[in-house]
Amino acid sequence: MSLASRLIDFFSKKKTVADETDAQSKVKQQKLGKMTARERIESILDENSFHEYDLFIEHKAEDFGMDKKFLPRDGVMTGTGDIVGHPVCIYAQDFTIAGGSLGLAHARKITKIMDHAVKLGIPLIGINDSGGARIQEGVNSLAGYGEIFYRNTIASGVIPQISVILGPCAGGAVYSPALTDFVFVVDKISKMFITGPEVIKTVLGEEISMEELGGARVHSEISGNAHFFAESEQECFEQIKKLVSFIPWNNSKKAEKFPVKQPKSNYVISNVIPKESTVPYDVRDIIKCLADDSDFLEVQEHFAANIVIGFARFNGETIGIVGNQPMVLAGVLDVDSSDKAGRFIRFCNAFSIPLLTLVDLPGYLPGIDQEHAGVIRHGAKILYAYSEATVPKITVVLRKAYGGGYIAMCSKHLGADFVFALPSAEIAVMGPEGAANIIFKKEITEALDPDAMRKQKVEEYTQKFANPYKAAAAGYIDAVVAPEELRGHILHSLHISANKVENRPAKKHGIPPF
Amino acid sequence: MNEQFTDFVIDDTVYKTKTTTKYNKRKKFNGFDKGRVSAFIPGAIRNVFVQPGKQVKQGEVLLELEAMKMKNRVTAGMSGVVKSIFVKTGDNVSKDQLLMVIE
């Protein structure tokens, strides 16, 4: 064969596998209101940066007529490219090829690009749109899933792993996203569950729609499996780009430094925090008072909204923020908020992102449901994560810091490097009402006018203990600072802890309260 | 204060705040009553081995509840007398449905 004819042969092969497949995919996906694998990858990556590999992969399955079936790309597109200049490895399952089902060749394409990502030290992005295991391939399909899960785990904490759910993701398939760091979902498109509505109906006799069982909203608000919720695929891709700009390529690099920008002038701390400690405000407004350009990328916005987590920049550098949200459930810690914050803290620590903790909480949420759901072991996660973290840890007590909640929110005792308190801070074993009712129980019940006595004792306690000075006197607070000085103190403490080294006893790994 | 906020009591202090859907939907606790025999899984009653008035011992098999293609033996949580039975063979039951009371 001459070179010219070889070229013709190559282009015709490529046309069949790539171009014609893509055109057919487009027709099918459009009917479902979805983008194709190629469109998705190209929308996420910088223009013309995508390079595809394993286009000519072929499966070796023989049973059930599979030997006569050719599946272009074996149903998954893999490659590398850039996101706003950051290199990434990426794969996208193609629902129009055998339902995006996962066979061994399909899985091996994914594990190959995963191995690349780890070796090259760059983030991995997986776009899921698959009916699940390729039943015709039997146990080989299960092997494929297992090999992916194993790599997700090995890569965890080494490179950032992002999962994008843009179609069904059911059964075993959901465990790859669950093992990754961030899961993106899109309303009405994403579906995730272990057992579908049909199985639930046959086995348990309970009827539920796919959307109610495992739609994007369910995983964003109820289960906490998803981290970012979008109304459309395009919005989802913009969220991914923004996240990638905040996180480092791998655990040995720092995130990209951006030009320093001051917070927007309409955000002023004194205007955000109400005088009375029982009146709520939005802690995200405090973040906007402090962060560069008042820019905050919130993670898991709709799940356990009583705690706020996300990324911001201070002097152009990425910081992870954890803040109690007085606006929701008074900002208490509970099972879900502890899980949410604990995992986020561990992500930041793994990728050397300093932590800023904003404290305003009355304590842990009381309740039988909480105790039975294991608030002890879940609540312990936040203690574990903060204590374990060796990145610079800065804590600001905005207002209430009571009891166990005070300890848990990155107190000095859990290894905070710098603890600041605003003059409005109240650091105490519990709120004045509760404390007075216990300490002065005898005086109150024996008084001629118990209500007046209670009021007087609450007032006494408030005067004496509901302030930052008892804790400051003990050295548990490093500085009480005025609201307008707070950003300056945070910037300085980040600046001087840039080379922080904290050594821990050698161990294989700790045993966090899972 | 805005009406979107509700009262929320922690340690005798009343906070104004919003609640979440998940918090509002939390299940009320009904106590552990060993005499109340409920379906731990939805399914079908395949056999009832006792009658009202029968003396039963703790651990004795009361009925057979088929679910997930398995015949599950439902046993007495305490010794006592079967006071009432609310199901019969062939009935489909939902999760947590009361099947029998022992006194």
Interface residues (C-beta under 8 A of the other chain):
Chain A: V203 L204 G205 E206 E221 I222 T278 V279 P280 A304 A305 N306 P326 M327 V328 L329 A330 G331 V332 D336 P362 G363 L365 P366 G367 I368 D369 H372 Y402 G403 M430 G431 P432 E433 G434 A435 N437
Chain B: M1 F5 F8 I10 D11 D12 T13 V14 Y15 K16 T17 K18 T19 T20 T21 K22 Y23 R26 K27 F29 I41 P42 G43 A67 M68 N92 S94 K95
